[in-house]
Amino acid sequence: AFRGAAQQPLPAVVYVSTQRRGERQSQSLPIPEPFRDFFGMPEEGYELPPEQVTGTGFIFDHQAHVMTNNHVVADADRVLVRLNDGREFPAELVGGDAATDVAVLELQTEGQSVPSGRLGDSDALQVGDWVLALGNPLGLDFTVTAGIVSAKGRRLTAQPSALEAFIQTDAAINPGNSGGPLIDLRGRIVGINSAIFGAQRFVGYGFAVPIDLARSVAEDLLEYGYVQRPRLGVSVSDVTA
């Protein structure tokens, strides 16, 4: 069952590599003046080297659009995507949403066809259902791990405005899994692997954005470039005399 489920979406899973311009520091390095002149270093401030960030994503339609986590591609100057078959394509950021940690990329395929995954129904998931997490954890490309749905509707912070819809799973999720698909035993994508809570490595449970929510966010990003949200114009305060 695991083998059959993993084989269906695996060709659509991609390795995402991003590069961000290094930040400029206002304070200079504590280097003696002769050495500073020799290496041509500025007297005030210096720029850190570019930051490399890697993660996972998956192609979700026939227009070569990739869904991934916003924190993987946010502020990226360059995005490169590699497919399971070894092909590499540059990608452009269509849009991202920090509140749900969902982002959409568009591959520059120059007419080449690419596979796409099949989206499922995360609302139909039940606690105890088997799920598989696909991704590139800890530099181990295109890895599959298995677990169950441990809980639904989890919130990871104490902020009232925080997303309260995470799927909790005990399928191993590690750094590099971010943005990869969580699938059911029919190979349908039911979530986006997004977070590890309370540690830098897997400690027995991880969290995924439900695909029903991610699909809605992706549709808004593709159509408007941002996520449309209603707001209720009401504030609450104590009654005074």
C-alpha positions, 0 to 999 in steps of 0.5 A: 500500500505504501509503495503504490501510494508513494509512486503516484505523486513522487514524479511531481515532487521537486527539490527547491533551492533558493538563494538570498542576497546577504544582509549588510551589517552596519558594524565593521569587522574587527580587522586591523587597518593594514589587513583591511586595506590589503583585502579592500574591505570597507571601513564601515559595514560589510555584506554577508555572503548569499544565504542558501535555503533548500526545501521541497515542493510539488507540481499541482497543475498542468501549467507547471505551478509548484506549491511549497512553503512561504518560508522556503522561498520568501525574499529569494533572489533566485529559485531553482527547482529539480525534478525527480527525473533530474531535470532542472528549471528556474522558477519565478515566485507567483506569490506567497502568504505568510499567515498560512505559510503557502507559496506558489512558483511557476516553472520556466519549462520552455514548453517541456511537459512536467508531471503533476500531483493529484490533490485530495480532500483534507477535510475527509482525513480522520485521526488514525489514517495512514499518511506518507510524507515526501520530501528532501530531509537533511539533504536526503533527496526524495525520501518517503516516511510513513505515519498516521494522522495524530490530530487535526486543527492544531495551532502552533502559537499562542497568538489568537490570529495564528493558523488553527488548522494544522494536521499533526502527524507522526510521519517523520518530518525534518528540515528539508521536508518543508513544502513537500506533500503529505499524501494518503494511501491513494496517493492524493496530496492532503497536506503540505509538510510545514513545521516541526514544533519545539525542536530542530529535528523530528521529535515524534510529530510534525505539522502540515497545512491542510490541502483544502486551505492551501488550494484556496490560498494558491487559487487566490495567489494565481488570480490576484497575487495575494490572498483575499480575506474578509475582515469584521469591523468590530472591536471589543472594549470594557463598558465605562460609566 
